Every structure is written in structure tokens, then in C-alpha cells.
């Protein structure tokens, strides 16, 4: 009798665990699709209003006395390093890579805005290299989605695990630099 109960409990626990894992990945997929749609809507709404660049990457390279390719490499490495620290510094089993942004989001309100401030510095640094307004708009929409979703209680930490605005922005900037060079 006791063995039958233990067997049923073990099977029930295994089923619950499998359902939980499947639910986690299904929720992640739905979340990412929704967040990408939100970012696209914000990008269309904002348009490219936010970007005005005063200096181009060629001027930066010339001022430093380095070749353009080296300036792009240095800048790309800097942006990638900041994005990695914020979004994917540590690998955790099952959860994946997390960074400082997810840790900051555990502190209610203040952590979310501190993460957003760091994300905005990444965008501010890209402005000196003259990205097009549409690129800056997409980058700002990624950060805005991160802030909005990160501000929802209980969902916020998951949002920072799944919606990696800084990694997305670094990839956008890397793509821009590669297309120029």
C-alpha cells in the first residue's frame, strides 16, 4: 500500500516537473514574441525622432590617429563588453545566461531604472559614431520594452532573463558597423 502511494507520488512529481519545464519554455516563447512586437510598435511610433549625431566614427578615428577599422573594432568591443556585463555575464543551468540587469531588477523600482540608465549610456555612446536615426529608434524601443516589462511585479525578473535589450542593441550596432566597413 505504501509503495503504491510512493510510486504515484513519484509519477505525479515527474509529471509536474515535465509540465513546469514545458510551461517555462512555452511562456518564454510567447513572451519573446510579444516583446518583439512591442518593440516594433514603439519603433514605428517613435520613428527616428531621437537621434542626432554630431561626430562620425571616421572623425573619431582621425582624432585618435588610428585607422577606421581599428576604431570600429575598439568601439564594437566596448559595446559588446558592456552588453555582456548587463545581459549575459553568467551562465546558469536551465535558465541560461544572465547579467547585471537581471540582478538589478530584483531591487524593486530602483533596480529597473538603474538598469535602464546603464542601457541608455550604451545608446548615448553609440551616438558619437553617427548611427542612423532608425537604428537609434530601434535601440531605444528595446530599452523601453525592457523598462516596461521589467516594472511588472513578478514578471520583471523573467523579462530581464528573456528580453536582453543590451545584447540586442549591441548586435544592432555591430551590424551597423559591419555594413559601413
RODRENTOR-520590 format. One record per residue: residue in one letter; x, y, z of N, C-alpha, C in turn. Coordinates in steps of 0.05 Angstrom, whole numbers, plus 5000, padded with zeros to 4 digits. Layout:
BEGIN
aXYZXYZXYZ ...
% end
This chain:
BEGIN
x501649765000500050005000501750255000 x503750265018505550495020507150524994 x508050304983509550304959507950414936 x505450354934503650454913503350754915 x503050844940502751134944505251284936 x507551174944510151294937510551294907 x509751084894510051064865508351274851 x505851304861504051504849505151794854 x506151834878507352104884509752164866 x511351964862513751994845512952054816 x510951904806509951954779508752234777 x507152304797505952574797508052794798 x510052754814512252954815513652974788 x514252754776515552754749513752894729 x511152844729509352974710509253274715 x509153354740509153644747511753774738 x513953644742516553744733516653784703 x515753584688515753594659513853824650 x511553844661509654054654510854324660 x512154354683513454604690515554684671 x517254504663519354564643518154644616 x516254494607514854554582513554824584 x512254884607510955144611512955364611 x515255324623517355534624518155604595 x518755414578519655474551517355584534 x514855494539512655604524512155894532 x512255944557511956224567514156404556 x516556304555518856454545518356524515 x517456334500516956374471514756594467 x512556564482510356764480511357034488 x512957044510513957294520515757434499 x517557284487519457404468517957504443 x516057354434514457444410512957694417 x511757714440510257944448512158184452 x514458144464516358364468517458464442 x517958284423518858374396516758534382 x514258454385512058614373511858894386 x512158894413512159154427514359334417 x516759224414519059384405518559494377 x517359334360516759424333514759644333 x512659624350510659834352511860094362 x513560074383514860304394516660434373 x518160274358519960374338518360524316 x516160414308514460554288513360814299 x512560814324511461044336513461274340 x515861194349517961394354519061494328 x519261314308520261394282523261434282 x524561604289527361644288527861914299 x525962004315525962274325528362314344 x529362104357531162134379534062174371 x534862124346537662114340538662364326 x540662494337542162694323545062654330 x546762594311549562534317551362754308 x553162834325554963054319557662964307 x558462724314561062624305560762364292 x562362314272562362054258564761894267 x564561634262566661454271569361524257 x569161614232571661694218573061924232 x571462114241572662344256573862254282 x572562054295573661944320576461814314 x576461654293578961514286581161724279 x580461924264582462124257583462274281 x581662344300582462484324584362324341 x583962054341585661884357588161794342 x588161854316590461774300590661474295 x588261344293588161054288586561004262 x587060774250585460714225582560674232 x580860714212577960694216577160414225 x578460204214577859934222578459884252 x580659994261581359974289579360114307 x578460354299576460504314573860344316 x573060224294570660064294570959814312 x573259694311573759454327573759534357 x575059754364575159834392572359904402 x570860044385568160124393566359874396 x566559694376564959454378565559284402 x568159264409568959114433567859244458 x567959504459566959654483563959604486 x562459634465559559594466558859304473 x560259114461559858834467560358774496 x562558884507563258834535561158934554 x560159184549558059294566555459134564 x554759054539552358884536552558614550 x554958494548555358234561555158264591 x556258474603556158514632553258544640 x551758694624548958754632547058514627 x547558364606545458164598546357874599 x548957814597549657534594552457464606 x552957564629555657524641555957254653 x553857134663554056874677552056674665 x552956434661551256224651550156054674 x547556024675546255864695544855624682 x544955394694543555164682540555224679 x539455124658536555144651535855434644 x536455624662535655894658537056024634 x539655964631541256084610543056304621 x543856484604545756694612544256934624 x545257034646544157274659546357474664 x545557714669547557924674546658114696 x547958334698547458524719544558634718 x543458664694540758764691538758594706 x538958334704537158154718537458174748 x539958204757540458234786539358494796 x539858714781538758974789535758974791 x534458824773531558814773530358684798 x531958544813530958434838530458644859 x531658884856531059114873528759264861 x526459274874524059394862524559694855 x523559764832523560034821526360144815 x527960174836530560294833532360124814 x532259864818533859684801533159704772 x530559714766529659734739530659984725 x530460214740531360464728534360484727 x535760354745538760354744539660194720 x538359974714538959814690538359974665 x536160114665535460284642537460504638 x538360624660540360844657542960734645 x543860504653546260384641545760324611 x543360214605542760154577542660414560 x541760624572541660884557544460994553 x546360934571549161024567550360874543 x549560624539550560474516549560614490 x547060704490545960844467547261114464 x547661254486548961514484551761494473 x553161284479555861254468555861194439 x553761064430553561004401552961254385 x551761454397551061694382553561844371 x555761824385558161954375559261834349 x558261594342559261464318557361494295 x555261654298553561724276551761514266 x550361354283548561164272546061304260 x544761174242542261294231540161314252 x538261504248536161544268534461294271 x534061144250532460894253533760694271 x536360674271537860494288537560574317 x537860834322537560934350534760894360 x532860934342530060884349529560594357 x530660404342530360124349531760064375 x534060184380535460134405533860244429 x532760484426531160604447528660434452 x527460324431525060164435525759904450 x528059794445528859554461529159624490 x530259844497530659924525527859994537 x526160124522523560194532521859944539 x521959744521520559494526521759364551 x524359364555525659254578524759394603 x524559654603523659814626520759754632 x519059754612516159704617515659424628 x516859224615516458954624517858904651 x520159024655521658994680520159114704 x518359304699516959434720514559274730 x513859064716511558904725512458714747 x511158724770511958544792511858244783 x513758094792514057804787514757744758 x513957904739514557864711517257994705 x517958214719520358364713522858204713 x523458034733525857874732525957684709 x523657564702523557394678523957554653 x522957794652523357964629526358014624 x527858064645530658104642532257854635 x531157624642532357374634531957324604 x529757404594528957334566529357564547 x528757804554528958034536531558174542 x533658124527536358224532536758464514 x535758694523535858944507538659024500 x540558994518543259084513544658904492 x544158644494545258454474544058514447 x541458574446540158644421541358904410 x541659094427542759354418545659324408 x547259164422549959124413550058984386 x548258794382548058654356547258854334 x545359024340544559234321546859414314 x548359504334550659684329552859534314 x553359284321555359124307554559094277 x552059044272551059024245551459284229 x550959504243551259774231554259814224 x555959754243558859794238559859614215 x558959364215559759184193558759274166 x556359384165555359474139556759724129 x558059874147559460114139562260044129 x563459834140566259784135566659574113 
% end
